[in-house]
């Protein structure tokens, strides 16, 4: 990797760090799963969100403006599927909160699927990647290898930072060590899931 390429990578990593650190649906599902089901399930949720981002980055790498235009209707359907899924998660969590129902710990596959679908059904991520990645690619070099390198760096950074959220949530769960931690987590995460679904639903654009 040349010095010129390194000069492109460092600003990309800096901006990516800010983007990934900002709380969103991915962080919400990772933290809530960790609080309810423990560190291992939280890390498995990270696997799910990461697999979804691999697909989104692949679409973005191939996504010219014309290509994205042909997908516009599909992105709208994806948006509403995501809204429904967030509302479903929120309703389940609030039901458990109000009924004081003991929530079964998520299985490994359920944790990964939850992370996967929450991440994949956010069409804004695809559009963000499509606009974000090309800004750091040099016109003097082959496009796809640069995008592949940037995507790999983004994924590595995302896995690292999302795993840090898991460790922090697991530490919080251990410190509180309260019988009500599950109920509190259900109440907070349910409200936030419903809020995220409502915001996504009322956004005019994809």
WOPECOR-V216883 format. One record per residue. SS is DSSP state (a for helix, b for strand, c for the rest). PSI is psi in whole degrees, 0 to 359 (none if undefined). Layout:
BEGIN
SS|PSI  SS|PSI
END
This chain:
BEGIN
c|128  c|167  a|324  a|320  a|322  a|324  a|335  a|324  a|316  a|312  a|323  a|315  a|323  a|311  a|319  a|322  a|316  a|316  a|313  a|324  a|335  c|126  c|137  c|191  a|322  a|311  a|321  a|312  a|327  a|312  a|316  a|320  a|320  a|316  a|325  a|324  a|359  c|173  a|317  a|315  a|328  a|317  a|327  a|330  a|323  a|322  a|317  a|313  a|325  a|318  a|320  a|319  a|329  a|315  a|315  a|320  a|324  a|318  a|317  a|323  a|328  a|352  c|95  c|171  a|319  a|318  a|316  a|326  a|322  a|339  c|2  a|316  a|320  a|324  a|326  a|314  a|320  a|320  a|312  a|330  a|318  a|319  a|312  a|321  a|319  a|318  a|324  a|313  a|317  a|317  a|317  a|317  a|317  a|327  a|315  a|325  a|310  a|328  a|355  c|29  c|135  c|123  c|130  c|140  c|137  c|145  c|171  a|314  a|322  a|321  a|315  a|318  a|319  a|312  a|319  a|310  a|323  a|318  a|314  a|327  c|17  c|94  a|338  a|332  a|318  a|314  a|322  a|311  a|320  a|327  a|331  a|310  a|315  a|337  a|339  a|9  c|136  c|138  c|348  c|358  c|166  c|136  a|305  a|319  a|323  a|316  a|322  a|319  a|314  a|319  a|317  a|319  a|318  a|315  a|317  a|318  a|319  a|316  a|317  a|311  a|322  a|324  a|326  a|322  a|320  a|313  a|321  a|317  a|320  a|322  a|319  a|317  a|318  a|320  a|319  a|315  c|45  c|148  c|334  c|2  a|322  a|318  a|317  a|316  a|319  a|317  a|314  a|311  a|323  a|315  a|317  a|322  a|316  a|320  a|317  a|320  a|319  a|317  a|316  a|323  a|325  a|359  c|123  c|317  c|165  c|none
END
